[in-house]
Amino acid sequence: MNDIFIGRQPIYDRELRVFAYELLFRAAADNRAEFVDGDQATTDVIVNTFLEIGLDNIVGKHLAFINLTRAFFVGEHTISLPRNRVVLELLEDIDADEEVIAGVKRLADLNYTIALDDFIYHESLQPLVDLAHIVKIDLTKLDRDGVREHVRQLRHYPLRLLAEKVETQSDFDFCQSLGFDYFQGYFFAQPKIIRGQRLPNNRLSILRLLSRLQNPGISPEELETLISQDVAFSYRILRYVNSASLALSRKIESIHQAVVILGLQTIRCWTTLLAMSQVDNKPAELVVTAMVRAKMAESLAKAIRAEQPETFFCVGLFSALDALMDNSMEEILTQLPLADHIADALLHRRGLHGEILDCVLAYERGQWDNLGCNQLGSHKIRDCFLEALQWASGVSQQLIEE
């Protein structure tokens, strides 16, 4: 069970709000040499999600897309999942024979939401189209004319369309223009690089604030003054430091007290996080993603007993800056006074900081073959991810939501 990885990838609606997460299931990297039965892997991830870890701890209030093997659709394995919380995905490599069609109909009649994964139309799939609620179209499997034709055909049915493998701004704009309902892919984490264009005022002012916060010479008094200039920042910082999650023995009533008791680095970290959460026209999930990366990187650093684990938190947090700012990491770092080893980790994945960031990103994307972190076992890497996920979920309620 420790070798089951549970990854997740966000699925957005047209307003760039998180609609759901796809749960990724696969054998751990260090078990690749051994054959793992697909049915058993699916069973294990369902058990871990619903019985061991808890669905809410993984997806919060959102839906969970779960890939099922043929056996689950034809009834060889029973399934009893909350109908209002899951979307059952029929994988593209499952033949649409009579048994499968009957099984999909049975689950649809039980009010489960059915999604067809990596859909490419064929006459034999017509019965499944009639039963499906969501069809996922992989942009890497069709050219744009093919995508247009699929959208034209599928719009005759009462179902929703999900574009997956959305990799670029161009992909996103194209799919939006065709009327796709949902979007999934690395675009949101690796957005289009905009070179030579000035940042919008909101993002420019936030980048300037981040630059001042990351100045290694900033004093506690300067940090206190910087935070106190923004009433909302002051309120939310105090709300967090007085929350049950820190369990302090006495109530903190001022930014000065917060800096003295919690330390300069801690308060600077939270103010940086708050600043990133204020970027206009970006889904809040991007900040949550940055938080998960930051905490997981810090936890991995602690697990290998690296010095100054808080610097790994910084690397994870800033790894999403290019997505938040709609600019290249190279240009952003020209305006941030980060230490050379942190900049090298963000730009080139060099050094121990870069190695840990690589591990964090590989886990986030379900790239189990690329996992590796100073000889840490797969179960420990998974535990660091789950710890980060739980931490980010709690903190986002206090610092990001209004």
C-alpha positions as CSV (number, residue, x, y, z in Angstrom):
1,M,0.0,0.0,0.0
2,N,2.9,2.4,0.7
3,D,3.9,2.0,-2.9
4,I,0.6,3.3,-4.3
5,F,1.0,6.9,-5.6
6,I,-2.0,9.2,-5.6
7,G,-1.4,12.1,-7.9
8,R,-3.9,14.7,-8.9
9,Q,-4.3,17.1,-11.8
10,P,-6.7,20.0,-11.8
11,I,-9.5,20.3,-14.3
12,Y,-10.7,23.9,-14.9
13,D,-14.0,25.3,-16.2
14,R,-14.4,28.2,-18.6
15,E,-14.0,30.7,-15.8
16,L,-10.7,29.1,-14.8
17,R,-12.2,27.8,-11.6
18,V,-11.3,24.3,-10.5
19,F,-14.1,21.9,-11.5
20,A,-12.4,18.6,-10.5
21,Y,-9.2,16.7,-10.1
22,E,-8.2,13.7,-12.0
23,L,-6.7,11.1,-9.7
24,L,-3.6,9.5,-11.1
25,F,-2.9,5.9,-10.3
26,R,0.2,3.9,-11.1
27,A,2.8,1.6,-9.6
28,A,5.7,3.3,-7.8
29,A,8.9,3.8,-9.7
30,D,10.9,1.4,-7.6
31,N,8.4,-1.4,-8.4
32,R,8.5,-1.0,-12.1
33,A,10.3,-4.3,-12.6
34,E,7.4,-6.2,-11.1
35,F,4.1,-6.6,-13.0
36,V,1.3,-4.8,-11.4
37,D,-2.3,-5.9,-12.3
38,G,-4.3,-2.9,-13.5
39,D,-7.4,-4.0,-11.6
40,Q,-5.5,-4.3,-8.4
41,A,-3.9,-0.9,-8.9
42,T,-7.3,0.7,-9.4
43,T,-8.6,-1.1,-6.3
44,D,-5.7,0.1,-4.2
45,V,-6.0,3.7,-5.2
46,I,-9.7,3.7,-4.5
47,V,-9.1,2.1,-1.1
48,N,-6.3,4.6,-0.3
49,T,-8.4,7.6,-1.5
50,F,-11.6,6.7,0.2
51,L,-10.6,4.6,3.2
52,E,-7.0,5.5,4.1
53,I,-6.4,9.1,3.2
54,G,-9.9,10.5,2.7
55,L,-11.4,12.0,-0.5
56,D,-11.7,15.5,1.1
57,N,-8.0,15.5,2.0
58,I,-7.2,15.0,-1.7
59,V,-9.8,16.9,-3.7
60,G,-11.5,19.1,-1.1
61,K,-15.0,19.9,-2.2
62,H,-14.3,19.1,-5.9
63,L,-15.1,16.1,-8.0
64,A,-12.7,13.3,-8.5
65,F,-12.1,11.8,-12.0
66,I,-11.1,8.1,-11.6
67,N,-9.9,5.9,-14.3
68,L,-11.5,2.4,-14.2
69,T,-10.4,-0.8,-15.9
70,R,-12.7,-3.0,-17.9
71,A,-13.4,-5.2,-14.9
72,F,-15.1,-2.4,-13.0
73,F,-17.4,-1.6,-15.9
74,V,-18.5,-5.1,-16.7
75,G,-19.1,-6.0,-13.0
76,E,-16.2,-8.3,-12.3
77,H,-15.4,-5.9,-9.5
78,T,-18.1,-4.2,-7.5
79,I,-18.0,-0.4,-7.1
80,S,-19.6,1.7,-4.5
81,L,-18.4,5.2,-4.6
82,P,-20.3,8.5,-3.8
83,R,-22.2,9.3,-7.0
84,N,-22.1,13.1,-6.4
85,R,-18.3,13.1,-5.8
86,V,-16.8,11.1,-8.6
87,V,-16.6,10.9,-12.4
88,L,-15.9,7.4,-13.8
89,E,-13.5,7.5,-16.8
90,L,-13.6,4.8,-19.4
91,L,-10.1,4.4,-20.8
92,E,-9.6,4.6,-24.5
93,D,-8.0,1.1,-24.7
94,I,-11.1,-0.6,-23.5
95,D,-13.0,-2.3,-26.4
96,A,-16.6,-1.1,-26.6
97,D,-18.1,-4.6,-26.8
98,E,-21.6,-5.5,-25.6
99,E,-20.4,-6.3,-22.0
100,V,-18.7,-2.9,-21.7
101,I,-21.7,-1.0,-23.1
102,A,-24.1,-2.8,-20.8
103,G,-21.8,-2.1,-17.9
104,V,-21.5,1.6,-18.7
105,K,-25.3,1.8,-19.0
106,R,-25.8,0.1,-15.7
107,L,-23.5,2.7,-13.9
108,A,-25.1,5.6,-15.8
109,D,-28.5,4.3,-14.7
110,L,-27.2,4.4,-11.1
111,N,-26.6,8.1,-11.7
112,Y,-22.8,7.9,-12.0
113,T,-21.2,10.5,-14.3
114,I,-19.4,8.8,-17.1
115,A,-16.5,10.3,-19.0
116,L,-14.9,8.8,-22.2
117,D,-11.1,9.3,-22.0
118,D,-8.9,10.2,-25.0
119,F,-11.9,10.0,-27.3
120,I,-11.4,9.5,-31.1
121,Y,-14.7,8.8,-32.9
122,H,-15.4,5.4,-34.4
123,E,-18.8,4.0,-35.4
124,S,-18.4,1.3,-32.7
125,L,-18.2,3.9,-30.0
126,Q,-21.6,5.4,-30.8
127,P,-23.4,3.5,-28.0
128,L,-20.9,4.9,-25.5
129,V,-21.4,8.5,-26.8
130,D,-25.2,8.0,-26.2
131,L,-24.5,7.1,-22.6
132,A,-21.6,9.5,-21.7
133,H,-21.9,12.8,-19.8
134,I,-18.4,14.1,-20.6
135,V,-16.1,13.4,-23.5
136,K,-12.3,14.1,-23.2
137,I,-10.5,15.0,-26.3
138,D,-6.7,14.7,-26.3
139,L,-5.2,17.6,-28.3
140,T,-2.1,15.5,-29.1
141,K,-4.1,12.8,-30.8
142,L,-5.8,15.0,-33.4
143,D,-4.9,17.9,-35.5
144,R,-6.9,21.0,-35.2
145,D,-9.3,20.2,-38.1
146,G,-9.9,16.8,-36.4
147,V,-10.7,18.5,-33.1
148,R,-13.1,20.9,-34.9
149,E,-14.8,18.0,-36.5
150,H,-15.2,16.1,-33.3
151,V,-16.6,19.1,-31.5
152,R,-19.1,19.6,-34.4
153,Q,-20.3,16.0,-34.2
154,L,-20.4,15.8,-30.4
155,R,-22.4,19.0,-30.0
156,H,-25.4,17.1,-31.2
157,Y,-25.4,15.2,-27.9
158,P,-26.3,16.5,-24.4
159,L,-22.8,16.1,-23.1
160,R,-19.9,18.3,-22.0
161,L,-16.5,18.5,-23.7
162,L,-13.2,18.4,-21.9
163,A,-9.9,19.4,-23.7
164,E,-6.9,17.5,-22.3
165,K,-3.2,18.0,-22.9
166,V,-3.8,21.7,-23.2
167,E,-0.1,22.7,-23.4
168,T,0.0,26.3,-24.6
169,Q,-1.9,29.6,-24.7
170,S,-2.7,28.9,-28.3
171,D,-4.2,25.5,-27.4
172,F,-6.3,27.1,-24.6
173,D,-7.5,30.0,-26.9
174,F,-8.4,27.5,-29.6
175,C,-10.4,25.2,-27.3
176,Q,-12.2,28.1,-25.8
177,S,-13.2,29.4,-29.2
178,L,-14.7,25.9,-30.0
179,G,-16.8,26.0,-26.8
180,F,-15.1,23.4,-24.7
181,D,-16.6,23.2,-21.2
182,Y,-13.5,22.1,-19.3
183,F,-9.7,22.2,-19.7
184,Q,-6.9,20.0,-18.4
185,G,-3.1,20.2,-19.0
186,Y,0.2,21.7,-18.2
187,F,-0.8,25.1,-19.7
188,F,-1.9,26.3,-16.2
189,A,1.4,25.3,-14.6
190,Q,3.6,26.1,-17.7
191,P,1.9,29.1,-19.4
192,K,2.9,30.8,-22.6
193,I,6.1,32.8,-22.3
194,I,5.5,36.5,-23.0
195,R,8.7,38.2,-23.8
196,G,9.2,41.9,-24.0
197,Q,5.8,42.9,-22.8
198,R,5.2,44.9,-19.7
199,L,3.4,43.2,-16.9
200,P,-0.1,44.5,-16.0
201,N,-0.1,47.0,-13.2
202,N,-1.4,44.6,-10.6
203,R,1.3,42.0,-11.4
204,L,4.0,44.6,-11.7
205,S,3.3,46.0,-8.2
206,I,3.2,42.5,-6.7
207,L,6.5,41.7,-8.3
208,R,8.0,44.8,-6.8
209,L,6.6,43.8,-3.4
210,L,8.1,40.3,-3.8
211,S,11.4,41.9,-4.7
212,R,11.4,44.0,-1.5
213,L,10.4,41.0,0.6
214,Q,13.2,38.8,-0.8
215,N,15.9,41.4,-0.2
216,P,18.3,39.6,2.0
217,G,19.1,42.9,3.8
218,I,15.5,43.6,4.9
219,S,15.3,44.2,8.7
220,P,12.4,43.2,11.0
221,E,11.4,46.9,11.3
222,E,11.3,47.3,7.5
223,L,9.2,44.1,7.1
224,E,6.8,45.3,9.8
225,T,6.4,48.6,8.0
226,L,5.9,46.9,4.7
227,I,3.2,44.7,6.0
228,S,1.5,47.4,8.0
229,Q,1.0,49.5,5.0
230,D,-1.6,47.0,3.7
231,V,-4.5,46.5,6.1
232,A,-5.7,43.3,4.4
233,F,-2.2,41.8,4.7
234,S,-1.9,42.8,8.3
235,Y,-5.3,41.3,9.1
236,R,-4.7,38.0,7.3
237,I,-1.3,37.5,8.8
238,L,-2.6,38.1,12.3
239,R,-5.6,35.8,11.6
240,Y,-3.2,33.0,10.6
241,V,-0.7,33.4,13.4
242,N,-3.5,33.3,15.9
243,S,-5.1,30.2,14.3
244,A,-5.3,26.8,16.0
245,S,-2.8,25.4,13.5
246,L,0.1,27.2,15.2
247,A,-1.2,26.6,18.7
248,L,0.6,29.6,20.3
249,S,0.4,30.0,24.0
250,R,-0.8,33.6,23.8
251,K,-2.6,35.8,21.3
252,I,-0.5,37.9,19.0
253,E,-2.0,41.4,18.6
254,S,0.4,43.2,16.2
255,I,2.7,42.6,13.3
256,H,5.7,43.5,15.5
257,Q,4.8,40.7,18.0
258,A,4.4,38.3,15.0
259,V,7.9,39.1,13.7
260,V,9.4,38.8,17.2
261,I,7.8,35.6,18.2
262,L,7.7,33.7,14.8
263,G,10.8,35.2,13.3
264,L,11.6,37.3,10.3
265,Q,11.9,34.4,7.8
266,T,8.5,32.9,8.7
267,I,6.6,36.2,8.5
268,R,8.4,37.1,5.2
269,C,7.4,33.7,3.8
270,W,3.7,34.2,4.7
271,T,3.7,37.7,3.3
272,T,5.2,36.4,0.1
273,L,2.4,33.8,-0.1
274,L,-0.2,36.5,0.4
275,A,1.3,38.7,-2.2
276,M,1.2,35.8,-4.8
277,S,-2.5,35.2,-3.9
278,Q,-3.4,38.7,-4.9
279,V,-2.6,38.3,-8.6
280,D,-5.6,39.3,-10.7
281,N,-7.3,37.0,-13.3
282,K,-5.6,33.8,-12.2
283,P,-7.3,30.7,-10.6
284,A,-6.7,30.4,-6.9
285,E,-5.6,26.8,-7.5
286,L,-2.4,28.1,-9.0
287,V,-1.5,29.5,-5.6
288,V,-2.5,26.3,-3.9
289,T,-0.3,24.4,-6.4
290,A,2.6,26.7,-5.4
291,M,1.9,26.0,-1.7
292,V,1.9,22.3,-2.2
293,R,5.1,22.4,-4.1
294,A,6.7,24.6,-1.4
295,K,5.7,22.5,1.5
296,M,6.6,19.2,-0.2
297,A,10.0,20.6,-1.1
298,E,10.6,21.7,2.5
299,S,9.4,18.3,3.8
300,L,11.7,16.4,1.4
301,A,14.6,18.7,2.5
302,K,13.9,17.9,6.1
303,A,13.7,14.2,5.3
304,I,17.2,14.2,3.9
305,R,18.4,16.5,6.6
306,A,19.4,19.3,4.2
307,E,20.5,22.6,5.7
308,Q,18.1,25.5,5.7
309,P,15.0,23.6,4.6
310,E,13.1,26.9,4.5
311,T,15.0,27.8,1.3
312,F,13.5,24.8,-0.4
313,F,10.1,26.1,0.6
314,C,11.0,29.3,-1.3
315,V,12.1,27.3,-4.4
316,G,8.8,25.4,-4.5
317,L,6.8,28.5,-3.9
318,F,8.4,30.5,-6.7
319,S,8.3,27.7,-9.2
320,A,4.8,28.8,-10.1
321,L,5.7,32.5,-10.5
322,D,5.9,32.2,-14.3
323,A,2.4,30.9,-14.4
324,L,1.1,33.6,-12.1
325,M,2.9,36.4,-13.9
326,D,2.4,35.3,-17.5
327,N,6.1,35.8,-18.1
328,S,9.2,33.7,-18.5
329,M,11.1,32.7,-15.4
330,E,14.2,34.2,-16.8
331,E,12.7,37.7,-17.0
332,I,11.0,37.4,-13.6
333,L,14.2,36.5,-11.9
334,T,15.9,39.6,-13.3
335,Q,13.6,41.6,-10.9
336,L,13.9,39.3,-7.9
337,P,17.1,39.4,-5.7
338,L,17.2,35.6,-5.1
339,A,20.3,33.8,-4.1
340,D,22.2,32.2,-7.0
341,H,21.5,28.6,-5.9
342,I,17.8,29.3,-5.8
343,A,17.8,31.0,-9.2
344,D,19.8,28.1,-10.6
345,A,17.2,25.6,-9.2
346,L,14.3,27.5,-10.7
347,L,15.9,28.0,-14.1
348,H,18.1,25.0,-14.7
349,R,17.2,22.5,-11.9
350,R,20.8,22.6,-10.7
351,G,22.0,21.6,-7.3
352,L,20.2,19.9,-4.4
353,H,17.4,22.5,-4.6
354,G,16.9,21.8,-8.3
355,E,16.9,18.0,-7.6
356,I,14.2,18.3,-5.0
357,L,12.1,20.6,-7.2
358,D,12.4,18.1,-10.0
359,C,11.1,15.4,-7.7
360,V,8.2,17.6,-6.6
361,L,7.2,18.4,-10.2
362,A,7.5,14.8,-11.3
363,Y,5.2,13.7,-8.5
364,E,2.7,16.5,-9.3
365,R,2.6,15.3,-12.9
366,G,2.4,11.6,-12.2
367,Q,5.8,11.0,-13.8
368,W,6.8,8.2,-11.5
369,D,9.8,7.1,-13.6
370,N,11.4,10.5,-13.0
371,L,11.1,10.4,-9.2
372,G,14.3,10.5,-7.3
373,C,15.3,12.4,-4.2
374,N,18.6,11.5,-2.5
375,Q,17.7,7.9,-2.1
376,L,14.4,8.5,-0.4
377,G,11.9,5.7,-0.8
378,S,8.7,6.1,-2.7
379,H,6.6,5.8,0.4
380,K,8.4,8.7,2.0
381,I,8.0,10.9,-1.1
382,R,4.3,10.1,-1.1
383,D,4.0,11.0,2.6
384,C,5.7,14.4,2.0
385,F,3.2,15.0,-0.8
386,L,0.2,14.1,1.4
387,E,1.5,16.2,4.2
388,A,1.9,19.2,1.9
389,L,-1.5,18.7,0.4
390,Q,-3.2,18.7,3.9
391,W,-1.2,21.7,5.0
392,A,-2.0,23.7,1.8
393,S,-5.6,22.9,2.1
394,G,-5.8,24.3,5.6
395,V,-3.7,27.4,5.0
396,S,-5.5,28.3,1.8
397,Q,-8.7,28.6,3.8
398,Q,-7.1,31.2,6.0
399,L,-4.8,33.1,3.7
400,I,-6.4,32.9,0.2
401,E,-10.1,32.7,0.6
402,E,-11.9,35.9,1.5
